[in-house]
Amino acid sequence: MIETAVTTERKLCSPASVRVRKARLSDVNAMHRIINYYADRQLMLPKSHLQLYENLRDYSVAADTADDSTVLGCGGLHIYWENLAEIRALAVLAESARKSVGTTLVEQLLEEARSLGLEQVFVFTYVPGFFGRFGFVAVEHRSLPLKVYNECFHCPKFNTCDEVAMVLPLS
Ligand SMILES: CC(C)(COP(=O)(O)OP(=O)(O)OC[C@H]1O[C@@H](n2cnc3c(N)ncnc32)[C@H](O)[C@@H]1OP(=O)(O)O)[C@@H](O)C(=O)NCCC(=O)NCCS
C-alpha cells in the first residue's frame, strides 16, 4: 500500500503533520469517535463498530507523524463494481480541521483508486465545495443505481436524502 507523508503549511492555522496509512484494528475506536461526532450533528451517517470492523480494509487513516497511534482523520474507499468505488465516511477530528488532513486523505484514496484500475469514484456528501476542489461534479442520485439499490434503499433518510451525489472520472 502506498503511503503519503505530508507536512501541511497553511496560512491561518498551525500545520498538521500526517501520514496516511491503511487502518488497523487498533484505530477503530478513534475512527468511531470521529465519524459519530459528526453523525450526532447530522453532518454524516453514523457507523457502528461492527460496520467499521467488517469493512476495515476499505479504510485509511491520517495518523500524526509524531505518534502513529493518534488518528486525526479517516476515510474509506468502497468498491462497488469493476469500474466504480465510493469515498465514504471521510471525517477529520474537529480540532484538526482546515489543516489539509481531509485533502491529504482524499488524495491518498484517489491514488488507491487509480492503482486498483478504477475508472470512476463517487461520493454522497454535505460538503460539495470540498469535493469540487478535486474535480468531483454533482450528478443525479439515480445515475448511481448500484449505490441507491444496495444502500440508500435501507437508509432511514431514503425519501428525505439531501446529500449531494458527485462523481470524479479517473483518467
Ligand atoms: C469535510 C472535511 C473532511 C474536510 O477536511 P479538512 O481537513 O477540514 O479540510 P482541508 O483542510 O483539507 O480543506 C481544504 C479546503 O477544502 C474546503 N473545505 C474544507 N472543509 C469544508 C467544508 N466543511 N465545506 C466546504 N468547503 C470546505 C476549503 O476550501 C478548505 O480550504 P480553506 O481551509 O483554505 O478554506 C472535514 O471538515 C470533516 O470531517 N467534515 C465533517 C464530515 C464530513 O462532512 N465529511 C464528508 C463526508 S462525505
The ligand as an ORCA input file, in Angstrom:
! r2SCAN-3c Opt
* xyz 0 1
  C     -15.035     17.892      5.081
  C     -13.768     17.576      5.853
  C     -13.393     16.121      5.664
  C     -12.649     18.478      5.339
  O     -11.427     18.128      5.984
  P     -10.387     19.258      6.415
  O      -9.123     18.609      6.797
  O     -11.030     20.111      7.442
  O     -10.272     20.068      5.083
  P      -8.974     20.730      4.391
  O      -8.179     21.487      5.387
  O      -8.254     19.685      3.632
  O      -9.748     21.734      3.430
  C      -9.182     22.270      2.329
  C     -10.177     23.195      1.679
  O     -11.397     22.496      1.416
  C     -12.504     23.399      1.605
  N     -13.299     22.915      2.740
  C     -12.877     22.285      3.869
  N     -13.907     21.953      4.656
  C     -15.004     22.407      4.030
  C     -16.379     22.363      4.361
  N     -16.824     21.813      5.523
  N     -17.243     22.900      3.488
  C     -16.810     23.457      2.316
  N     -15.501     23.538      1.949
  C     -14.613     23.001      2.803
  C     -11.903     24.747      1.914
  O     -11.721     25.429      0.684
  C     -10.576     24.377      2.503
  O      -9.611     25.370      2.330
  P      -9.521     26.592      3.400
  O      -9.439     25.973      4.766
  O      -8.273     27.302      2.979
  O     -10.764     27.401      3.213
  C     -13.947     17.859      7.379
  O     -14.352     19.188      7.539
  C     -14.961     16.957      8.043
  O     -14.593     15.946      8.628
  N     -16.237     17.358      7.987
  C     -17.337     16.638      8.637
  C     -17.627     15.326      7.990
  C     -17.963     15.443      6.524
  O     -18.771     16.252      6.097
  N     -17.337     14.564      5.742
  C     -17.585     14.400      4.337
  C     -18.438     13.177      4.212
  S     -18.599     12.682      2.532
*
